[in-house]
Amino acid sequence: MITSVLVANRGEIACRVFRTCHELGVRTVAVHSDADAGALHTRTADAAVRLEGAAPADTYLRADRIVKAALASGADAVHPGYGFLSENADFARAVIDAGLVWIGPPPEAIEAMASKTRAKKLMGLEPLTSVTADDLPVLVKAAAGGGGRGMRVVRRLEDLEAELTAARAEALGAFGDDEVFVEPYVEGGRHVEVQVLADTHGTVWVLGTRDCTLQRRHQKVIEEAPAPGLAPELTASLCAMAERAARAVDYVGAGTVEFLVADGTAHFLEMNTRLQVEHPVTEAVFGIDLVALQIRVAEGEALAAEPPRPHGHAVEARLYAEDPAAGWAPQTGTLHRLAVPGVRLDAGYADGDTVGVHYDPMLAKAIAHAPTRAEAVRRLAGALERATVHGPATNRHLLVRSLRHEEFTAARMDTGFYERHLTALADPAPDPHAPLAAALADGHGRSRFGGWRNLASQDQVKRYLMAGEEHEVRYRHTREGLVAPGVQVVHVDADLVILERDGVRRRFEIARYGDQVHVGATALTALPRFTEPSAAHAPGSLLAPMPGTVVRVAEGLAVGSAVRAGEPLLWLEAMKMEHRITAPAAGTLTALHATPGRQVEPGTLLAVVDESAHDA
């Protein structure tokens, strides 16, 4: 039997696997980069081994270092998690050759299916070898991984080469393999997948469907099981194709077969030879622990002839550290508090942890299960609405509004959902009383020292930044307490404000972290009373929108180069995703401070495009 498992991964999935291992009485070993030395998965494991460096290419993508760590720590098995080396056949062989148990499919099955190009050939399909205008739009995809990395939609033929280059660079950084391929891009469909689990005795469980249609930047946002609204015969066909794919490669362990469903027809996409991020919805519906089953299968146990019967419906939402007001740029900083009441929460961070620049911005997954789809969706939306998320900006409001959107509740969504609705769904619509509540709580704390008792008639003014806009509020401190225009102040202390308006009382819980103030679900930044002069930047200055690393500069770009409006000039990598920095207008490049490998902070001057020089 397996006694000690090393998880060759980090963050949420490592914590998830450790939780099951501890329930089974199995010892756990973490590996960590220098950036993850104090991370939650490192603290959760029974033992931890350092992988020197911070970049994935030097740490989590180094199969030799991970195998060495497993042997040094006394682990007798390796679980790959998802991402990184989880679909790397050479890594699986290295683990097996070292005398360790590989908790995953055979290397031969990974080779057959983990490469999307080989998988398509196995299923009788071929990627595009050449692209013409008649083939557009097309999708560029990484052959060796998923999660939206190395994926680009191309709608103009002249953009293809640049997108291939960007996709290769992103795939290499995420998976250690820069192979990409091109396939037709089917619009208006739904992303549906089937979970399979197979043992070494010839049994293959088909554990129903999942719907992962709601995606942004090709990353799944909301997933559910079972996929709603599919015709019974289509569901049966999807499950049969998934079982056929698993049996075709003598599959062992957990895997997922993905399809695009359009006009009642299923188009095979790929088979992921690993556990999926969204596996908890299947666990909830079938009442199983897929990680525990992975371990038992790796130990040689046989599955029952038939899987458990499904019950109810489950929905999962991914909580990302990203700022809608800043173009969804990944966010870093301290996660002061994270709590989502009443639902399962699989998190990679705990209160007080730092969200850094090196890895995926996903903080946690929230999963709700109920007897019906409507109940599960309502439960998850309510839990996220009441959640406490103090720290970097997140997509929490997007999740709540997506779950309550009529297209989603009626199961009429397709892959273009966010293209149509993102602007409206991302509208912050913050609580208009939040700045006043923050100011009153702050004023209560100050009043203890009697600073304003002789100035009862003087308005106190506070300024806050909320959802990218500045808000000014006024109140007074009187003998009767704090008063404000338009509302009755019922109660004020440093942590709680109760306001009444038109007979309706509302409670506002207050939390402060330096200049950051959280009033319920609304985040504000306290501004100084007088605006401080800031460093002026020349017109056309390109500033880093997020912390990250400069990974590429456009070929031949130098001071004096003429550039076109919208032309890509350089690329930043932040949290495993590439972000393109483009020219704001046609002009001449008069300054270039970005060089590959340079670490930058938000607001760092990268380059300057002088429009007037171009006009002259």
C-alpha positions in Angstrom: 0.0 0.0 0.0 1.0 3.6 -0.6 2.3 5.2 2.6 3.6 8.6 1.5 2.6 10.8 -1.5 4.6 13.6 -3.0 2.4 16.0 -5.0 4.3 17.4 -8.0 2.3 20.6 -7.9 1.3 23.6 -5.9 -1.6 25.7 -4.7 -5.2 24.6 -4.5 -4.7 21.2 -6.2 -1.8 20.2 -3.9 -3.9 21.2 -0.8 -6.8 19.2 -2.3 -4.8 16.0 -2.7 -3.2 16.4 0.8 -6.6 16.6 2.4 -7.6 13.2 1.0 -4.2 11.7 1.8 -4.6 12.8 5.4 -8.0 11.3 5.6 -6.6 8.0 4.3 -3.7 8.1 6.8 -1.1 8.7 4.0 1.9 10.9 4.7 2.3 13.9 2.4 5.2 15.7 0.8 5.2 19.1 -0.9 7.6 20.6 -3.3 8.0 24.3 -3.5 9.8 27.0 -5.3 11.5 29.8 -3.4 8.4 32.0 -4.1 6.2 29.3 -2.5 8.4 28.8 0.6 5.6 29.9 2.9 2.6 28.9 0.7 -0.4 27.1 2.1 0.4 23.8 0.3 3.9 23.9 1.8 2.5 24.4 5.3 -0.2 21.8 4.9 2.1 18.9 4.0 3.9 16.7 6.5 7.2 17.4 4.8 8.4 19.9 2.1 11.3 19.9 -0.3 12.7 23.1 -1.8 13.0 23.4 -5.6 15.6 26.3 -5.9 14.3 29.2 -8.1 11.0 30.9 -8.7 10.1 30.4 -12.4 8.1 27.3 -13.3 10.8 26.3 -15.8 13.3 26.0 -12.9 11.0 24.4 -10.4 7.7 22.7 -11.0 8.6 21.8 -14.6 11.9 20.1 -13.6 11.1 16.4 -13.6 14.6 15.5 -12.4 14.3 17.7 -9.3 10.9 16.4 -8.4 11.9 12.8 -8.7 15.0 13.5 -6.6 12.8 15.2 -4.0 10.5 12.2 -3.8 13.3 9.9 -3.2 15.0 12.1 -0.6 11.8 12.6 1.3 10.9 8.9 1.5 7.8 9.2 -0.6 6.7 6.0 -2.4 4.2 7.6 -4.8 3.8 10.8 -6.9 0.6 12.5 -7.7 0.9 15.1 -10.5 -2.1 17.3 -9.8 -3.1 19.2 -12.9 -1.0 21.6 -15.1 2.8 21.6 -15.1 4.0 18.1 -15.7 0.7 16.3 -15.1 0.4 15.3 -18.8 4.1 14.6 -19.5 4.8 11.0 -20.4 8.5 11.4 -19.8 7.9 12.6 -16.2 5.6 9.6 -15.6 8.3 7.2 -16.9 10.9 8.9 -14.7 8.8 8.4 -11.6 8.2 4.7 -12.5 11.8 4.1 -13.4 12.8 5.5 -10.0 10.8 2.7 -8.3 7.9 5.0 -7.3 4.2 4.6 -7.8 2.7 6.9 -10.4 -0.8 8.0 -9.5 -1.9 8.5 -13.0 -2.4 6.8 -16.4 0.3 4.8 -18.1 2.9 6.8 -20.0 1.8 5.2 -23.2 -1.8 6.5 -22.6 -0.5 10.0 -21.9 1.5 9.9 -25.1 -1.5 8.9 -27.1 -3.9 11.4 -25.6 -2.1 14.2 -23.7 -0.8 15.6 -27.0 -4.0 17.1 -28.6 -2.6 16.4 -32.1 -2.1 12.7 -31.5 -5.4 12.4 -29.7 -7.3 13.9 -32.7 -5.6 11.4 -35.0 -6.5 8.6 -32.7 -10.2 9.7 -32.9 -10.0 9.9 -36.7 -9.5 13.7 -36.9 -6.8 15.9 -38.2 -5.6 19.4 -37.2 -5.3 22.0 -40.0 -1.9 21.9 -41.6 -2.4 25.1 -43.6 -4.8 28.0 -43.1 -6.6 30.1 -45.7 -9.1 32.9 -45.4 -11.9 30.4 -45.9 -10.8 28.5 -42.8 -11.3 31.5 -40.4 -11.9 31.8 -37.6 -9.4 29.2 -36.3 -8.1 28.3 -32.8 -4.4 28.0 -32.0 -3.9 25.6 -29.1 -1.1 24.1 -27.0 -0.6 20.5 -27.7 0.7 19.6 -24.3 -1.7 21.2 -21.8 -4.9 23.1 -21.1 -6.3 25.8 -18.8 -6.3 28.4 -21.6 -2.5 28.6 -21.8 -1.2 28.8 -25.4 -4.7 29.3 -26.8 -5.6 32.1 -29.3 -8.6 32.7 -31.6 -7.5 34.1 -34.9 -10.0 35.9 -37.1 -7.6 37.6 -39.5 -5.1 35.7 -41.6 -2.4 38.4 -41.1 -2.6 37.8 -37.3 -1.8 34.1 -37.5 2.0 34.2 -37.3 2.0 36.6 -34.4 -0.5 34.5 -32.5 1.4 31.3 -33.2 4.5 32.9 -31.8 2.7 34.1 -28.7 1.0 30.7 -28.2 4.3 28.8 -28.4 6.0 31.1 -25.9 3.1 30.8 -23.4 2.9 27.0 -23.8 6.6 26.6 -23.3 6.4 28.6 -20.1 3.4 26.7 -18.7 4.1 23.1 -19.9 7.7 23.0 -20.9 6.6 22.2 -24.5 6.1 24.8 -27.2 4.2 22.5 -29.7 0.9 24.1 -30.9 -1.6 23.3 -33.5 -4.5 24.9 -35.4 -8.1 23.7 -35.6 -11.4 25.3 -36.8 -13.0 27.5 -34.2 -16.7 26.5 -33.8 -18.7 29.5 -32.5 -22.0 29.4 -30.6 -21.5 25.9 -29.1 -21.3 24.5 -25.6 -18.2 23.0 -23.9 -19.3 19.6 -22.5 -17.0 17.0 -21.1 -17.2 13.5 -19.7 -15.4 12.2 -16.6 -13.9 8.7 -16.8 -12.2 6.5 -14.2 -10.5 3.2 -15.1 -8.7 0.5 -13.2 -6.1 -2.0 -14.1 -8.7 -4.8 -14.3 -10.6 -3.6 -17.4 -13.4 -1.6 -15.7 -14.1 1.9 -17.0 -16.5 4.1 -15.1 -18.2 6.8 -17.1 -19.2 9.4 -14.5 -21.6 11.6 -16.4 -21.2 14.9 -18.1 -20.1 18.4 -17.0 -20.8 21.7 -18.7 -17.9 24.2 -18.8 -19.3 26.6 -21.4 -18.8 29.9 -19.4 -15.2 30.7 -20.2 -13.2 33.9 -20.5 -9.9 34.0 -22.3 -10.4 30.3 -22.8 -10.3 29.7 -19.1 -13.3 28.1 -17.4 -15.1 30.3 -15.0 -18.3 28.3 -14.0 -18.7 24.5 -14.3 -21.6 22.2 -13.5 -22.6 18.6 -13.4 -24.5 17.2 -15.1 -24.6 19.3 -18.3 -28.1 20.7 -18.5 -30.5 20.5 -21.4 -28.8 17.8 -23.4 -31.0 15.3 -25.3 -30.8 11.8 -23.8 -29.4 10.3 -27.0 -26.7 13.0 -27.2 -25.7 12.4 -23.6 -25.5 8.6 -24.4 -23.4 9.3 -27.4 -21.0 11.6 -25.5 -20.5 8.9 -22.8 -20.0 6.2 -25.4 -17.3 8.2 -27.2 -15.6 8.9 -23.9 -15.5 5.2 -22.9 -14.3 4.3 -26.4 -11.4 6.8 -26.1 -10.4 5.5 -22.7 -10.5 1.8 -23.9 -8.6 2.7 -27.1 -5.5 3.5 -25.1 -5.9 1.1 -22.2 -6.5 4.0 -19.9 -6.0 3.8 -16.1 -7.0 6.4 -13.5 -9.0 9.6 -13.8 -9.4 11.4 -17.2 -11.7 13.7 -19.0 -12.9 13.7 -22.6 -13.9 17.1 -23.9 -16.3 18.0 -26.6 -17.8 21.1 -28.3 -21.5 20.6 -28.8 -23.1 22.7 -31.5 -26.5 22.2 -33.3 -26.9 18.9 -31.5 -23.6 17.5 -32.8 -20.6 16.6 -30.6 -17.1 17.6 -31.9 -14.2 15.9 -30.1 -11.7 18.3 -28.7 -9.3 16.4 -26.5 -8.7 14.0 -23.7 -7.1 15.4 -20.5 -5.1 12.6 -18.9 -5.3 14.0 -15.4 -7.7 15.2 -12.8 -9.6 18.4 -13.9 -9.9 21.6 -11.9 -13.7 21.1 -12.0 -13.7 17.5 -10.6 -15.5 18.5 -7.4 -18.8 18.8 -9.2 -18.6 15.2 -10.3 -17.6 14.2 -6.8 -20.6 16.0 -5.3 -23.1 14.4 -7.8 -21.8 10.9 -7.5 -20.9 11.1 -3.8 -17.3 10.0 -4.3 -13.7 11.2 -3.7 -11.9 11.0 -7.0 -8.4 11.5 -5.4 -9.0 8.6 -3.1 -10.1 6.5 -6.0 -7.0 7.5 -8.0 -4.9 6.3 -5.1 -6.7 3.0 -4.7 -6.5 2.3 -8.5 -2.7 3.0 -8.3 -2.5 0.5 -5.5 -4.1 -2.1 -7.8 -7.6 -2.2 -6.4 -10.5 -3.0 -8.7 -13.4 -0.7 -9.1 -16.9 -2.0 -8.6 -18.6 -3.2 -11.8 -20.8 0.0 -11.9 -20.3 3.5 -10.5 -22.6 4.9 -7.8 -25.8 6.4 -9.0 -25.8 10.2 -9.5 -28.0 12.5 -7.4 -28.8 16.2 -7.6 -26.8 18.9 -9.3 -23.5 20.7 -8.5 -22.1 24.0 -9.7 -18.5 25.3 -9.2 -17.2 28.9 -9.6 -13.5 29.9 -9.8 -12.5 32.9 -7.8 -9.6 34.7 -9.4 -7.5 37.6 -8.2 -8.1 40.0 -11.1 -9.4 43.5 -11.4 -12.3 44.2 -13.8 -11.6 47.9 -13.5 -8.1 47.4 -14.8 -8.9 45.3 -17.9 -9.0 42.1 -15.8 -5.3 42.3 -15.0 -4.1 39.8 -12.5 -3.8 41.2 -9.0 -1.2 40.6 -6.3 -1.0 41.5 -2.6 -2.1 40.1 0.8 -5.2 38.1 1.0 -6.4 39.3 4.4 -9.6 37.2 4.7 -11.3 34.6 2.6 -14.6 32.9 3.7 -17.5 31.6 1.6 -20.2 30.3 3.9 -22.3 27.2 3.4 -20.5 25.7 0.4 -17.4 23.6 -0.2 -14.3 25.8 -0.7 -11.1 24.4 -2.3 -8.5 27.1 -1.7 -4.8 27.5 -2.4 -4.5 30.4 0.0 -5.4 31.1 3.7 -5.9 34.4 5.5 -2.7 36.5 5.5 -1.1 34.7 2.5 0.5 36.7 -0.3 -0.7 36.4 -3.8 2.4 36.7 -5.9 3.2 37.2 -9.6 4.6 33.8 -10.6 1.6 31.6 -10.8 -2.0 31.3 -11.7 -4.3 34.0 -10.1 -7.0 31.5 -9.0 -7.6 31.9 -5.3 -10.2 29.2 -4.7 -13.1 27.2 -6.1 -16.6 27.3 -4.5 -18.8 24.4 -5.0 -22.5 24.0 -4.2 -24.6 20.8 -4.4 -28.4 20.6 -4.2 -31.3 18.3 -5.3 -32.0 20.5 -8.4 -30.0 22.8 -10.7 -32.0 25.8 -9.8 -31.3 25.2 -6.1 -27.6 24.6 -6.6 -27.2 27.8 -8.7 -29.1 29.9 -6.2 -27.1 28.5 -3.3 -23.8 29.2 -4.9 -24.8 32.7 -6.0 -26.0 33.5 -2.5 -22.8 32.1 -0.9 -20.6 34.2 -3.1 -22.6 37.3 -2.6 -22.2 36.9 1.2 -18.5 35.9 0.9 -15.8 37.8 2.7 -12.9 38.4 0.3 -10.5 41.0 1.7 -7.4 41.7 -0.3 -6.7 41.9 -4.0 -9.6 42.7 -6.4 -11.4 39.6 -7.6 -14.0 38.4 -10.1 -16.5 37.7 -7.3 -19.2 40.1 -8.6 -18.9 38.6 -12.1 -19.5 35.2 -10.7 -22.6 36.2 -8.8 -24.1 38.0 -11.8 -23.2 35.2 -14.2 -25.0 32.7 -12.0 -28.1 34.9 -11.9 -28.1 35.8 -15.6 -31.2 34.6 -17.4 -29.3 32.8 -20.2 -27.4 30.8 -17.5 -30.4 30.1 -15.3 -32.4 28.9 -18.3 -29.4 26.8 -19.5 -29.3 28.7 -22.9 -25.6 29.8 -22.6 -23.0 29.2 -25.3 -19.3 29.9 -25.5 -20.0 33.5 -26.7 -21.7 34.3 -23.4 -19.0 36.6 -22.1 -18.4 38.2 -25.5 -22.0 39.4 -25.4 -22.4 40.2 -21.7 -19.0 40.8 -20.1 -19.3 44.6 -20.1 -22.6 44.6 -18.3 -21.7 41.8 -15.9 -18.5 43.5 -15.0 -20.1 46.9 -14.2 -19.0 47.2 -10.6 -22.2 48.9 -9.3 -20.7 49.3 -5.8 -22.9 50.0 -2.8 -23.4 53.8 -2.8 -23.5 54.0 1.0 -20.1 52.2 1.4 -18.0 55.4 1.4 -20.2 57.0 4.0 -20.2 53.9 6.2 -16.3 53.8 6.0 -16.1 57.5 6.9 -18.4 57.2 9.8 -16.5 54.2 11.2 -13.3 56.2 10.8 -14.8 59.2 12.4 -16.0 57.2 15.4 -12.5 56.0 16.0 -11.1 59.5 15.9 -13.9 61.0 18.1 -12.7 59.0 21.1 -9.8 61.4 21.4 -12.1 64.4 21.4 -10.4 65.9 18.3 -13.6 67.4 16.9 -15.9 68.0 19.9 -15.5 71.8 19.6 -16.2 71.8 15.9 -19.7 70.3 15.8 -20.9 72.6 13.1 -18.0 71.8 10.7 -18.4 69.2 8.0 -15.8 66.4 8.1 -14.7 65.4 4.6 -13.4 62.0 3.5 -12.3 60.8 0.1 -12.3 57.3 -1.2 -11.4 55.5 -4.4 -14.2 53.0 -5.2 -14.4 50.9 -8.4 -11.9 53.2 -10.1 -13.8 56.4 -9.2 -13.3 59.0 -6.5 -16.1 59.6 -4.0 -16.3 62.4 -1.4 -18.5 62.1 1.7 -19.4 64.5 4.4 -20.6 64.0 8.0 -20.6 65.9 11.3 -19.7 65.0 14.8 -22.3 66.5 17.3 -23.1 66.1 20.9 -25.7 63.4 19.9 -23.1 61.5 17.8 -22.2 61.3 14.1 -24.7 62.6 11.6 -24.8 62.5 7.8 -27.1 64.0 5.2 -29.9 61.8 3.8 -29.7 58.9 6.3 -30.2 58.3 10.0 -27.1 57.0 11.7 -28.4 54.3 14.0 -25.2 52.8 15.3 -21.5 53.5 14.7 -18.4 51.8 16.0 -15.0 51.0 14.4 -16.3 47.6 13.0 -20.0 48.1 12.4 -22.2 50.9 11.0 -26.0 50.7 10.8 -27.8 53.2 8.6 -31.5 53.8 8.2 -33.2 55.3 5.1 -36.9 55.3 4.3 -37.5 53.0 7.2 -35.1 50.4 6.0 -32.0 49.6 8.2 -28.8 48.2 6.7 -25.7 46.8 8.4 -22.2 47.5 7.1 -19.3 45.5 8.5 -16.1 47.4 8.4 -12.5 46.0 8.0 -9.4 48.0 7.6 -6.0 47.0 6.2 -3.9 50.2 6.0 -5.4 52.4 3.3 -7.7 49.6 2.2 -11.2 49.6 3.7 -13.7 46.8 3.1 -17.4 47.7 3.7 -19.2 44.5 3.4 -18.4 43.3 -0.2 -17.2 46.7 -1.4 -13.5 47.6 -1.4 -12.4 51.2 -1.0 -9.1 52.9 -0.8 -8.8 55.9 1.6 -7.4 58.9 -0.2 -5.3 61.7 1.5 -7.2 64.9 2.3 -5.1 66.8 -0.2 -4.0 65.3 -3.5 -0.3 64.7 -3.6 1.6 65.8 -6.7 2.6 62.7 -8.6 5.3 62.1 -11.1 4.2 63.3 -14.5 4.6 61.1 -17.5 4.9 62.3 -21.1 1.9 61.8 -23.4 2.1 58.4 -25.0 3.8 56.8 -22.0 3.2 53.0 -21.7 3.0 52.0 -18.1 3.0 48.4 -16.7 -0.6 47.6 -15.9 0.4 44.9 -13.4 3.4 43.3 -11.7 5.2 40.9 -14.0 8.2 40.1 -16.2 9.0 41.4 -19.6 9.3 38.3 -21.7 9.5 39.7 -25.2 10.0 42.9 -27.1 8.8 43.2 -30.7 11.6 42.2 -33.2 13.6 45.1 -34.4 11.9 47.6 -32.0 14.2 50.4 -30.9 14.2 54.1 -30.1 13.3 55.9 -33.3 11.1 53.1 -34.7 7.8 54.1 -36.3 4.9 52.2 -34.9 1.2 51.9 -35.8 -1.7 52.4 -33.5 -2.5 49.0 -31.8 0.8 47.5 -32.9 2.2 45.0 -30.2 5.4 46.4 -28.8 6.2 44.1 -25.9 4.8 41.3 -23.8 4.5 40.9 -20.0 4.1 37.6 -18.3 2.1 37.6 -15.1 0.6 34.6 -13.3 1.4 32.3 -16.2 -0.4 34.4 -18.8 1.1 36.7 -21.4 -0.3 40.2 -21.7 0.4 42.3 -24.8 1.3 46.0 -24.6 0.4 47.9 -27.7 1.0 51.3 -29.2 -1.7 53.8 -28.0 -1.4 55.7 -31.3 0.6 55.9 -34.5 3.9 57.6 -33.7 7.6 57.3 -33.1 9.1 55.3 -30.2 11.1 57.9 -28.2 12.0 55.7 -25.2 12.2 52.0 -24.5 13.0 50.9 -21.0 11.7 47.3 -21.3 14.2 44.5 -21.8 13.4 40.7 -21.6 13.7 39.4 -18.1 13.1 42.7 -16.4 10.7 42.5 -13.4 8.3 45.5 -13.3 5.7 46.8 -10.9 2.4 48.5 -11.7 3.0 51.9 -13.1 6.6 51.2 -14.3 7.4 53.2 -17.4 8.0 50.7 -20.2 8.2 52.9 -23.4 7.0 56.2 -24.8 5.3 56.7 -28.2 5.4 60.3 -29.4 2.5 61.0 -31.7 3.7 64.5 -32.6 7.0 63.2 -33.9 5.1 60.9 -36.2 2.9 63.8 -37.4 5.9 65.9 -38.1 
